[in-house]
Amino acid sequence: MVKSPLNRARQRSGIIMLILFINFFGSADCQDKTYKYFYRVYFRDKGNDHADNFSPSDLLSERAVQRREKSGIPVPDFRDIPVWPGYLDQISSLGFKLHCTSRWMNTALFKTGTAADLSPLASLPFVSDVKIVKNDGGKNQAIDKLSFKVIQDGIPPFNLPLTMVNGLTVHNSGLTGKGVLIAVLDGGFLNADNIPSLDGLRLRNGIKGTFDFVENKPFVYDFHNHGTAVMSVLAGSIPEYIEGTATGAEYWLLRSEDTGSEFPVEEDFWAAAAEFADSIGADIISSSLGYSTFDDPIMDYKFSDLDGKGTFITSAADIAASRGILVVNSAGNERDKPWIRIIAPSDGDSVLAVGAVDGFESISAFSSSGPSSDGRIKPDVVAQGVSVSVQVLASGVGRSSGTSFSCPVISGMCACILQAVPEADNIEIISALRSYSDRSLTPDSLYGYGIPDIEKIINKLQDKYIPVTLKATLASPNPFNNELRITFTEIPEKLRFEIFDLSGKLILKKDYQDFVSRILIVDDLPDLREGIYFVRLVTPSGTYTHKIVKDNNRL
């Protein structure tokens, strides 16, 4: 039987995914609950001549390679090379069960049912260090550490998180994160497969995949609803009740948090999830997670560790950023608790740490305080994180609070920025967010650089990447196939877009009451036949007409 192009594409996609999973895990079996001890093993190297055996396509999807190339990042480099399988086999032969690896950190996570003698493992010539990252003891005070309250009220306005950052006009301009891939790292997505606010996302197949790095299995719609609430802030849509910040983006849902306990092993799960996100080509990591103290006090961090390189997870997050991924992380909810400070990995130099303000733009009592221990401004920016519309049950929409919810406000708006300016890289976007926030001239340890103006950020980045043309408007490519791009010399502010055929019949009309971009991308055209059409653009400054040619053979 001859396979269709679609089937061939699906087969190739499946092969790539299989390779990626093999690189991360020894096997994809579920975590046995009898494994109570976890050990992080650091290796001295990656094996003789191991690095020469891989091409970019062995390690990264085509989308991931393109993201790297956009930022001028080598593909692959040494950190992309998997841990040497021979080392893993030797450790497994000592009675340790492999859970996952980190090629970035050149580590592996092993587990046992009872406490093991580590001296044979530590004496192996290729092992540089071994750390216990989870044990069977400890104070166990965080049985449900991601717990959050959902209250039923209608104050403040449901779309205030958007309007506060000038994001509503961005959405009204047709910028909803379309074409951007967001990896959401969380503790579970209970009910995310059925809540009504995500109906539209599921209908358009916007959830591209799922994986649980705690249990090593694909299913994530269990354990906890914290990730579900986060997803509703990002992609939820119920008129007059909830409006997500990136309803047009695509998503991978990745569970990296074991909500039943708090141990450094979750940093290993997070690193594995981040590496997977890199491999599949994610543009953004949205992580409403963080670490400071643990169920075993011996493992607790000190504030001095929050210097951008003192924790395992922060190092992994900064490496993710070095791959061109925009890493957005909650600053933490610790200011009204003994820890007070930001949590890892929000201390990362290249991590965008997000604090929380209320509906009056005042810092919340819980939003973690900066700076980092080496004196850098943290958080980077703030957004509404008090009384944010969320949905976790099919029965209704409520309100909840935390930097867990200000984080997806910002990560979703960053997807809109990337849609508007796909040429911009992650570091440029972070710089623009800092520069065009309301406290950019007087940043501090509570608000960071303040509340960003997303419209202004888009305008400034487009000024850099979109050349001013002699004509007021330009339609390209011409001829076109599936996508038509309209470029404006000046922001039109309001816009009517119309397409007519040669007989003058109106084929499509779109009205934009707000239009704050210099680019209009039209990729939802009806199935037009090949031929000549006319585009009419009506703006406050004038009416412009373009003759365009539809060519179905154009790539």
GISUL-V48894 format. One line per field, one symbol per residue. phi: phi as a letter, one per 30 degrees, with the letter a starting at -180 (. if undefined). psi: psi as a letter, one per 30 degrees, with the letter a starting at -180 (. if undefined). burial: + if it has 24 or more other ideal C-beta (glycine too) atoms within 12 Angstrom, else -. A space follows every 50 residues. Layout:
phi: ???
psi: ???
burial: ???
This chain:
phi: .dddeddddddddddddddddddcbdacdddddddcbbbccccdacjdhd ddcbceddcbdddddddddecicebdbeddddddedddddddddjccdca bbddchbbccbbdbecdddddddddcccabbdcabccjdhcbdbdcdbcc ccacbdedcdedddcicddddddicbidiccccccackbeiddbdddced dddchdddlbacddchaddbdaiacdddddddddbdabeibabddbdcdc bccbcbcdddabbdedddddddddddedddjedbccbcblbbcbdcedde dcedddcjbdbddddddddeddcjddccbddjccdcbediddbdcddddc cdcccbccdcicdddcdeccdddcjddbddbbbdbchcdbbbbddlcbbb bkdecdddedddddddddddbdddcddddddddddccdbddbdbdccidj ddcdddddddddedccddcdddbbcadbdbccbcccccdbddibaccbbb dddjddcabbcbdbbcccbcccbcddddddkcbbccccbeclcbbbdbbd bdcdd
psi: kkkleeeeeeeeeeeeeeeeeefekelgllkkffjfkkkkkkleaglkge ffgklefffkleeeeeeeeeghkkjlaeffklkjeeeeeeeeffgkkkel ljeefhlkjlllelkljfeeeffkfgkflkkkfkagalfhfheifgkkkk ljlgkakfgeeeeeghfeeeefggjggkfkkkkjkaglhkgfgfkefgee eeeghfjfllkjfefhlfkghaelgefeeeeeeegkjjkgekjlfiffll kkjkkfkjffljlfffeeeeeeeeeeeeefgkekkjjhllkellfjfffk lleffhgfgfleeeeeeeeeefggkjjkkkflhffgleeelllkgffkeg kjkkaklafggkklffkkkaalfggkkklelllkgkhkklkflfflkakl klffffefeeeeeeeeeeeeiffkleeeeeeeeefhlfgffhlagefbfa kljeeeeeeeeeeefjkklflelkklljlldfkkkkkkelkfelkkkkkl affgkkekkkkjfkjglgkkkjghkliklkaklkkkkjlfflkkkkklkk jffk.
burial: ---------------++-++++++++----+---+++++++++--++--- -----+-++++-+++-++-++-+-++--+++++++-++-++--+-+++++ ++++++++++++---+-+--+--+-++--++++++------+--++-+-+ -------++++++++++++++++++++++++++++++++++++-++++-+ ++---+++++++++++---+++++++++++++++++++--++++++++++ ++++++++++++++++++++++++++++++++++++++++++++++--++ +-+-+++++++++++++++++++++++++++++++---++++++++++++ +++++++++-+-++-++++++++--+++++++++++++++++----++++ ++++++++++++++++++++++-+++++++++++++++++--+-++++++ ++++++++++++--++-----+++++---+--++++++-+++--+++++- ------+--+-+-+++++++++-----+----+++++-+----+-+-+++ -----
